[in-house]
């Protein structure tokens, strides 16, 4: 790692020397400089960085345990416990990378990508910046988690499907995509009575657009944290001026065993689904503050 980092610094200094110095009257200096710059651009594009990440689960912002937490709904407090047969089957989780803003970036590439956070759509499929880089392996894991670490977001658990990708090019993360084949969330909700609720969500994909600069570099050691805060699935929401108090509505149902799916309790299902796909609510980047560099 130190070798590549030092090499890049030396190459950067070489560019500065090429700009500020002349080589006399021998040869075509501009042509020589162009060849050297093209070689440096190629070196930068072919260098790979380890893209370390952590996909974390937690219930609410002041967790005691990820599987037990409290939520407010319509000014009432509900105790939530995630039950053992809750699970998710991941299809994939991936990063897209944009070229870095550096002396190695050519004008054509900058024009195509526009900003560090937009995705280049018009690149050939063989280009390293046209590909996706996996961080979440396909597989099934439980949603009932035991806390293994304390972070700025509370007690948390890291997904067993998280992987480090060693093939990412140097640059900036432009977006993060998480896709699931099946998500079954079974929990007890204690309000005026105890409800046993099974939530069955259709297959789906969530795109997370960073609000800060997340670098993919040889020197990066802090992992990229992607969070799934499943407590936010049940937050009260307002749509078109109409309030929807999800847990209060569940508590008012006559039955104590409830199934919420695309064909059962469909109004509740739609409200929860909107919380699932709302940007920066259920899926988000905890450390990503606008203007920060990760």
N, C-alpha and C positions, 0 to 999 in steps of 0.2 A: 504493500500500500504506500509506504513512504517513498519507495522508488518511483512509482507512477506520479505521486504528488510532486516530488522534486523534479521529475522529468518535465511535467507540465509547466512548472515555474520557469525552468531553464528555457523551454520553448517559447514561453511568453516573452522572456527577456530577449530572445533571439529576434522576435518580430520587431520589438522596439529598436534594436540595433539596425535591423534592415531598413526601417523607416528613416532613422536619423543619420545613417552612414551611407557613403557612396563607395563604389568599388573601382574607381578610376575609369579609364576609357575602355577597359577590356570587357568585351561582351555586352549584352543587352541587360542592364541592371534591372529594369522593370520586369523583363521576362523571367529573369532568375528569381526575383522576389516572388513573382506569381507562382512559380513552380514550388518554391519552398512553402508558401502560404497554403497551397493546395495540399501539400503533403501533411502539413500541420492539421488542417481541417480533417483530413482522412484519419490521422492518428487519433484525434479527439472523438470522431464518430465511431471508431472501432474499439475504443476503450470501454470496458464494462465495469460497473460498480455493484457491490452487494447491496440490495435494497431490503433492509431489515424492517420488519413491521410487527405490530402486535394487534390482533383483533380481539377487543375486550368486551365482555358482557357486564352490565350492571343494571340494577333495578331503578333507583332514583338517585338524586344528587347527594343525599345524606345517608347512604346505605349503612346499615349495620351488617347485613348479609345480603348478597345478591338475590337469594331466593325468598327473602322476607322483607317487605317494606310497606310503607303507608302512603296513601295518595288522598288528595282532597278532591271531592266532586260535589258541586252545588253547595259549598260551605259545610260539607260533612266529611269526616275522615273515615277511610276504609282501610282495613288491614288486608294485605295481599300476600299470599304464599304460593309460590310456583311449585307445582306438584311433579312427581318423579317421571311421569310419562309425557312430559313436554320435550319436544325435540325439533331440530331443524336439519334438513338435508341440503347442504350447500351444493350448488352447481359449479360456481367459480367465484373468485374475487380477484380483481386485476387492477393494475396501474397502467395509465398511459403517460408517456414521457415526452416532453418538448425539449428542443435543443437549448443549451445554456446561453445566456446573454454574455458573450465573451469575444475576444479577438478571433476565436475559431469559428464563430457563426458567420455564414455568408449571407449576403443581402437577400438572395432568393429565398433562403430558409426563413429568415426573419419576416419577410413579407407574407409567407404562407401561414405562419403560426400566429402572427399579430401580437399576442401577449403570452406570458408564461402559463396561463391557465386555460387557453383555448386549444382545441384538438386539431392537429393538421389533418385535413380530410383528403387532400389532393396529392399525397405522397405515394410513390410506388410501393407495392406490398413488400418488396425486399428491403426497403429502408428501415433501419432500426427504430426510427421515430414513428413509423406507421403501425407498429405492433403493440400488443398488450402484454404485460408482464405479470404473471400470477403471483399472488401472495396468500391465497386461500385455496386449499386443496378440496377436491370434491369428496363428500362424505357426510355421514350423519353424526350428530353429537347432541347430548342432552342440554336442555336449557335450564335445568335445575343445577345451579353452580354453587360450589363452596368457595368462599373468598380465599385467594392465595397471595394477594398483595394489596397494599393500600396506595392509592394514587391521588392526584389532585381531584379526581372525580368520585372518590370514596373507595370502598372495598370493591375489588374487581377480580375477574377471572379471565385468563387469556385462553382463547379458542385453541383446542387441540389440533385444529386444521390449519393453523397459521404456518406459513412457510417463508423462508428467506429466498429471494430470487437473486441469483448471481449473474444474470444476463442483461440487466438494465443498462442502457447507455447513460452517459453523463448528461445532466440537464435538470429539468424541473418537472415535478408531477403535475400533469394537467388535469387529470380527473381520476376518480376511483370508482370502480363498479363492483357491486355485490349482487349476486344472483342466487336464488334458492329454488329448489324443486318442490319442497314441502316444508311448511312451518306449522306445527301443531303446538299450541300453547294452552296447557291446562292449569288452572289455578283456582284457589278458593278465595272468595271475597267476603269479608266479614263486615256487615253493616248492621241493619236492623235484624237481619238473619244471615245465615251462612249459605252462600251459593257456590256450587261446584260447577265451574265454567270450562268448557272446552272450545277453544277458538281454532278454527281450521282455515288457514289462509291459502289462497291459490298461489301457484308458482309466480314469481315476480323478480324484478330487477330494480335496484336502487342505484342511482348515480350520485356521487358526492363530489361537488365542485369545490376545491380548496379556495379559501378566502385569503390565504397567505402563501408565501413562497416555500415550497417543500423541495429541497434539493436532493438530487441523486448524485452523489459524489464519492470519490475514493476515501475522503476523510470523514464521512458521516458515520457516527457511532451511535447516536440516539435513535431508537426505533420510531417509525411512523406509527402512531396510535390511531386506530379506527375503532369507534365505539358503537355498540348496539345497546341503547338504553331502552329495554323493553317495557319499563314502567311508563314511558311516554306513549305507548300504544293506547293507554286508557285515560289519557288526559282529556278533560272537557275541551270542547272546541266549538267555535262559532262559524257557521257557514251561511253566507248571504243574510247576516243579521239574526239568524236563528241559532239559539244555544242548544248544544247537545251534551248533556251531562251523562257520560257513558256509564260510570259505575253506579250512579243514582238510578239510571234506567234499568240496569241489570238487577239492582236490589229490589226494584218495584215489580219484577216479574213474579208470577204466581208459583212457578216451579222452582225447586231448589237445584235441579240438575238441568243445565242449560247448554245447548250447542249453538255456537255462533259461526255461521259459514255463509257461503254465497247463496245457499238455498234455505237457510234457517236463520231467523232473526236478522233479516237482511239490512234493516236500517242501522242496527248496531254494527253489523259487519262493515258497512260502507264507511261509517264514522271512524272505526278502528283502522280500516285500510287507508284512509286519508292521513291519519296520524303516522302510519307506517311509511308512507311515501313523501310526506312533507319534508322539504329540504331542511337539513340540520336539526331535526327533531328526534326521530328514533335512531337514525344512522347519522353520525357526524364525526368530526375531527376535534377532540377535546382541546388540543394544544394550539389549534390553528386560529390565531388572532389576527385580524387584518393588519397588514404592515409588518408582521413578524416573518422571520426566516427560520425554518426548521431544518 
